[in-house]
């Protein structure tokens, strides 16, 4: 199951509190790169009939079944460093760079 870390949950709860409607965090496929599928995050007030709905650390997540399977051991984290801050999806099931052979 996808996990939302404590740091990410705290940041998301702060963002959700400022909104005046009930929102979930949608995970979606944002593209494909040599390291595998790239996922994106967005706040969404709609839940589709075929969505998988889960909750982690007090955050409601929605996604399609294939995303849930691909991120079964994934974590949503929040990072702050010298390059900036933002949410990051860590997926231990993703392939490493060079898996497609086009980087060599």
N, C-alpha and C positions, 0 to 999 in steps of 0.2 A: 504494500500500500504506500502511496505517496505521503511523505511526511513534510509538514511545515515546521521549520525550526522555531525555537522560542523567539529568536531575534526577528525573524521574518513575520511571525504571528503578531508580535508587538507593533511592528511598523504597519502591517496591514490593518490591524484593529484601529490604529490611529487614523488611517486613511478612510476606512469604512465609517468611522464615527462622524467624520465631517460631511459625509453624504447624507442626503435626506430621503433615501430609499433603500430597500432591501437589495443587497448585491451579493453575488458570489464571485469567486475568482475562477475565471475560465482559463483552462490550459488548452492551447491549440498548436497545430503544426505551423511553424513560421517559415519553414524551408528545409532543404537538405544540403549538407556540406560534406566534405570528405571525412569529417568526424562523425557523420550520421545525421539523424533527424534533429533539427533545431526547433525548440519549443518556445512559444511566447505566452505571455500572461496578460489578461485584460479583465477589468471589472465588467460584470454582465448582470443585467437584471432579468434576463430571460433564461429559462431552462427549457431545452428541447426534449421532446418525447423520448428520443433515443440516448439522451445524456446519462452518463454514470454520475451519480452524486455521492460524494463522500465528505466527511468532515475530519480535519486534522488540526489539533491545537486551537480549536474554537473557530477555525476558518472553513467556510463552506466552499468546496471545490466542485466544479463541473467540467466534464470532458467527454469525449467519445470513448467507446470501449477499447478501440485499438490504441489510443493514447495511454489509457490506464495500464494496458498490458505492457507497452513499451517502457513505461516509467514505474513499473511495479516496485522497484527499490529506490526510486528517486526521492530527492529532498529539494524543497524550495527554501532557499536561504536568502538573507539580506546581508550585503557586504558594504563596507565603507573603507576606502583606502585612498592613497595618494592620487589614484586615477578617477575617483568619484565614488558614487554610491548607487545601489540599485539591487534589484532582485535577481537571483541566479538560480537556475534549475540544475542541480547536480544529478547526473544520471550514470551510475556505475555500469549500466548495461550498454552504454554507447561505445562504438568502436573508436579506435585511436586514429590520428591523422595518418594518411597513407593507405587506408583500407581500400580506396578505390583505384589506387595506382597512378593517379594523375599528378601527384605532388613530386614525383621523382623524375 
